[in-house]
């Protein structure tokens, strides 16, 4: 079974500063990787995904993530955050062509002016 | 609306009562999922429906939990004899097909058991 570890539960950051959210997974088979974002009082929405191909994946709102197979990581980055990026971010993994996503515990990002 | 719709958005109940949570997926989505989100924890898979196939119930935490999906569309999650540890946000999601992780989530039903 897959498991996901998000290494930071809370990340405070100043507006216009860069942010990196760390995600490591464990799986012995080929996987698909995802980042979802949950804004306050809203449902989760997909930020970006890695299925195959280029290891650098670009998503919505200026976010990107890099798949590193040797490190079993899928860290999320944004070079300059906005107040509106304040949200909870979830990393998720599934075996290729499986339907059951395993989610990490989430990272709460708080952006301050 | 065009998104996944869940009701009620908030439910407060007394310990021992039964509750029903409803999910209306995006039209045309054949796959439907229920997850549970507890404070400080990630999302916990509960159950998965795909078309007319038998559902994957492997995530249901006890036999007090059950779910059905009628006509391949609306789903109801039922919790019988609720306990305080059932308090959580119950999230429903749907997708066009399974296997690519592109789930569309509703806003959730927050359940509080007193």
Boltz contact constraints between the chains, C-beta under 6 A:
constraints:
  - contact:
      token1: [A, 32]
      token2: [B, 101]
      max_distance: 6.0
  - contact:
      token1: [A, 34]
      token2: [B, 101]
      max_distance: 6.0
  - contact:
      token1: [A, 42]
      token2: [B, 107]
      max_distance: 6.0
  - contact:
      token1: [A, 43]
      token2: [B, 105]
      max_distance: 6.0
  - contact:
      token1: [A, 43]
      token2: [B, 106]
      max_distance: 6.0
  - contact:
      token1: [A, 43]
      token2: [B, 107]
      max_distance: 6.0
  - contact:
      token1: [A, 44]
      token2: [B, 105]
      max_distance: 6.0
  - contact:
      token1: [A, 46]
      token2: [B, 102]
      max_distance: 6.0
  - contact:
      token1: [A, 49]
      token2: [B, 101]
      max_distance: 6.0
  - contact:
      token1: [A, 94]
      token2: [B, 101]
      max_distance: 6.0
  - contact:
      token1: [A, 97]
      token2: [B, 99]
      max_distance: 6.0
  - contact:
      token1: [A, 99]
      token2: [B, 48]
      max_distance: 6.0
  - contact:
      token1: [A, 99]
      token2: [B, 98]
      max_distance: 6.0
  - contact:
      token1: [A, 99]
      token2: [B, 99]
      max_distance: 6.0
  - contact:
      token1: [A, 100]
      token2: [B, 45]
      max_distance: 6.0
  - contact:
      token1: [A, 101]
      token2: [B, 101]
      max_distance: 6.0
  - contact:
      token1: [A, 103]
      token2: [B, 42]
      max_distance: 6.0
  - contact:
      token1: [A, 103]
      token2: [B, 43]
      max_distance: 6.0
  - contact:
      token1: [A, 104]
      token2: [B, 42]
      max_distance: 6.0
  - contact:
      token1: [A, 105]
      token2: [B, 41]
      max_distance: 6.0
  - contact:
      token1: [A, 105]
      token2: [B, 42]
      max_distance: 6.0
  - contact:
      token1: [A, 106]
      token2: [B, 42]
      max_distance: 6.0
